[in-house]
Amino acid sequence: MKNVLITVALLSAMIFSISSCKKDKDEDPTSTTGGSTTTDPIQIKLNAGETPLSIYNEDNANYDKLIGKTYQGGLIFYFDITTGKGLVAAPTDQANQDNKVTWGCKGTELGNIITPPIGPSFVAAVAKNQGLFGGKNNTTEILDKCSTSEAAKLCGNLTLSGYSDWYLPSMQEVEKLLKEIPQEGSYWTSSQQSANYSWKVTKLGHSTHPKNFGAKVRAVRQFVEPVTKH
């Protein structure tokens, strides 16, 4: 009888231990991002597959909380609260203060030669978009027209966290990035200004910079709200 009681007691202790472990695991408010564990509720939702727009729609106050969070390979620095389309930046610089790179093709305004029926031919400049979401097309045009652009190559040829659609951001994209996730130094944009200059941005604002001078580079990519099938 004594042995039976001891056995029952041991079994009860084992069941209680297993139950406690399962409860702790189920209630553990943590998640893993890039190999590190987080208890941030917004990051946990993103890691679980929720989108920035869906989290924002739960509570409009979440917009600021989403900035800087990891999502689809980078750090969120902007998203449209109507469409859900947004931008993430690579977690680190592709060219930093110690290895600045040039924009390339100084002396040449990148563009397409247009020959009208009447009058002389002229160059229709490309890579001039300065707006949000404009950097992707700029980068494509730079890579097509300027084989010496170190800045565009670093971003356009980048594969990071399983994504290969990174690009050199436009002027407004870099301005938005440095406003939301402040960084020191001058960053190249993909926005061309003229044959000899392109735009660079610091946390204090934008200015033209000789194409053959060095500056830092941070790649960005776009994300979109998944289409819901009905």
N, C-alpha and C positions, 0 to 999 in steps of 0.2 A: 504493500500500500504506500509505503514511504517513497519507493522508487517511482511509482506512478505519479505521485504528487510533484516530485522533483522534475519529472519529464514534462508534465503539464505546465509547470512554472517556466521551464526553459522555452517551451514552444510559445507561450504567451509573450515572453520577452522578445523573442525573435520576430513575431508578428507585429508587435508594437514598434520595434526598431525599423522594420521594412516600411510600415505605414508612415512613420515619421519622416523617413528619407524621401518617400514619394511626395508627401505633402510639401516638404521643403523645396523639392525640385519643381513642383507645379507652381508654387507661389513665389519662386525666386525671380524678382523683377530685374533680370540682367540679360544682356545680349552681347554678342561678340562682333566687333567691327575691326577688320584688318589685323586680326590676331589679338586684340585687346578687348577686355570686358568693359561694358558700359552699363550704368544704371540710369542714364538719361532717358526719360520716357519718350521723347520725340525720336531719338536715335533708335530706340528699341522698335518703335512703330515702322520706321524706314527700313530697318533690317528685316522686319517681318513681311515686307512687301507693300506696305501702304505708300501712296504717292504723296508728294508735298501738297498737292491741291486737296486731296481727301483729308489730310491732317489739318490744313488751313480751314476747310469747310466745317470741321468739327468745332473749331474755335478760332475766330479771326485773329485773336491775340497770338496765335501760334506762328504768324509770319516771321517775326523777329527771332523766334526760337528756332526756326528752321534754317536761318542763315548760318553758314559755317558747319552745318552737319554733313556727314558723309553720305553720298547718294550716287549711285551709278558711276563709281570710279573717281569722284572728285568731291570738292566742297561746294555746297550750294551757295551762290551769291546773288541769284535773282530767279524769280519765276513769276509768270503772269497769273494773277488770281482769277482770271476768267477762263483762260484756255489751259492753264497748267504747264505751258511750255516754259522751260527755264534753262539756266546755265550753271554749270559747275566748273570749277577751276582745278587743275592738277594740285595735289597736296603740297608740292614743292616746285621751285623754279626749275625750268629746263636749262636756263643759263643764268647763273647768279652773279653776285658782285665780283667774284674772283675769275669768272670765265665769260665775260660779256661777249656778245656777238654782234655782227653788223647786219643791217637790213639788206644791203646788197644793191648792185646795179646803179651806183652813183653815176650821174650824168645821162641817165636814160629814163625818160618817163614811160613807164610800162603802159602799153595800149595796143590797139588794133589800127592798122593803116586803112583809112577810108578813102576811096577814090570816087568822087561824085561824077556824074555825067558832065557837069560843067564846073570848071574851077580846079584849083590845085588839090592834090591829096593832102590829108591831114591825119594826125594821130588822135584817136578817141581813147582817152586815158581810162585805164581799168584800176582795180584795187583802190577805189576812192570812197567806198562806203564807210561812214563813220558811226552808223547806228547800231543798236542792239540787234544781234543775230546777223549782222553784216559781215563779220569776220570770216565766216566759213567760205563764202564765195570769194572774198578778197584773197584768202590764202590759196585757193585753187588757181586764181588768176596769176598770183605771184609765182607759184611753182611752175606754171605754164610759160611765163615770160622771162623769168629771172633765175637762171641756174645757180647763181652765186649767193642767193638769199639764205644765209645761215639761220636767221630767225624763223622764216617760214618753214624751212626744212625740219628744224628741230620739233616744231609742233605738228606739221602736216604728216610727217613720217613716224610719229610717236604711237606706240602701242602701250597702253597702261591699264592695268586692272581689267584686262580682257576687252578693252575698247580701243578702236583704231581710227576713230573719227574726230580726233583732236585737231585744233587749228590755232593759228595766231589771231588773237582777238582784235576787234576793231577798236577805235579810239573810245567810244562810249562804253564798250564792254570792259576795257581796262579801267576806265574811270569808275564804273560801278563796282568792279572787283576790289579796287583799292579803297573805295569808300566803305564797303561792307566787311572786307577782310584786310585791314591796313597792312601795308608792306613798305619797307624803306627802299629808296633808290628809284632809278628811271627804268621804265619798261617800254619796249617796242610795242607798237600796234601794227596792224596790217593795213592801216589807212595811209595810202600814199598822198603826199602833198604836191610834189613836183618832180622834175628830173633829178634834183639833187637832195631833196628833203622828204622825210616821212614824219609822221606824228609819233611822239613819245609821251608818256604820262607818268607823273609822280603823284604823291598824295596831295600835292599843292595845286595840281592842274595839268594842262597839256601844253605842249609847245613843239615846234618843228625841230628836227635833229638831222644833221648830215647823214646820209645813208651809209657812209663808210665809217661812221663812229660806232662805238660799242654801247650796248644797253642790255638790260636783263630781259628775260623772256619767261612768260608763264602761259602754258597752253590751257585752252578751255574746250568744252564740248557742250552740245545742246542735249536736252532731254525733252520728251513730250509725254503728255498724259495718254495712257493706253486707251485704245478705242474699245468701248464696252459693247459687246454683241448682245442683241436682244432676241 
